[in-house]
Amino acid sequence: MKADLGHRRGGRVHLVAWDRAGKADLNVVAPGAGVAIAPCSVLGLRRSNAAMDASVAVVLGAAVGAIGGLGGGVLSTLGQARQMRHQHDRDRERWRDEIRRDAYVSLLASTKQLSNALWKVADQLDAVGSTAVEWQARYEEAHNAWTQFSAAASAVGVAGPRQVADAAAALRQAMYDWEMISTDWTHEAIRGGSGRLTSFESRFRVAAEAKHPPDRALQVAARKALGTD
């Protein structure tokens, strides 16, 4: 322990005492000499330690503030990225629904056009006094309508979903069977010179009725896919 001379108070000389660790925390009175060895806090010598503690607190506070600001920035960035991802998903769903809606509408419209064309073929074949030229012209109109219908059915198969694609495939098969009866009827009429063939007429009407269930099934599946039920 080392003692440094301080100043006299109340008839005693106060000394600053330092232990081996350099801490001024002793209060010693010299025996018989009226000398006291006081801690440095009594003499105000701990100010340097207090200043250092304050500096450390300031540094730590700044560090905590910086870390907090960094964390807030990271959270904000993550939130923006999540929002952008959700917006992208919504835009993609909207784009997909628009494509599907257009494909469904096109298929339903082409189905009606083909149906009308096929009925015109049958009416022309059954008409009294009609000719092979007229039969052939109606058949070509129906064939063109079939081409458009088939393309529309394929587009629905690509647009999906599977339930609607399956319904479109079933409708396509029904319309194909109907169109083939019309084709065979026309060819037989041209070859025989007469369009009024009862056997073909009855088959034609059965096929026309057979297309209604898959047509309705397609509409139900399309409404469900678009959420318009």
Buried (B, 14 or more C-beta within 10 A) or exposed (E): EEBEEBEEEEEBBBBBBBEEEEEBEBBBBEEEEEBBBBBBEBBEBBEEEEEEEEEEEEEEEEEEEEEEEEEEEEEEEEEEEEEEEEEEEEEEEEEBBEBBBEBBEBBBEBBEBBBEBBBBBBEBBBBEEBEBEBBBBBBEBBBEBBEBBBEBBBBBBEBBEEBBBBBBBBBBBBBBBBBEBBBBBBEBBBEEEEBEBEEBBEBBEEBBEBBEEBBEBBBEBBEEBEEEE
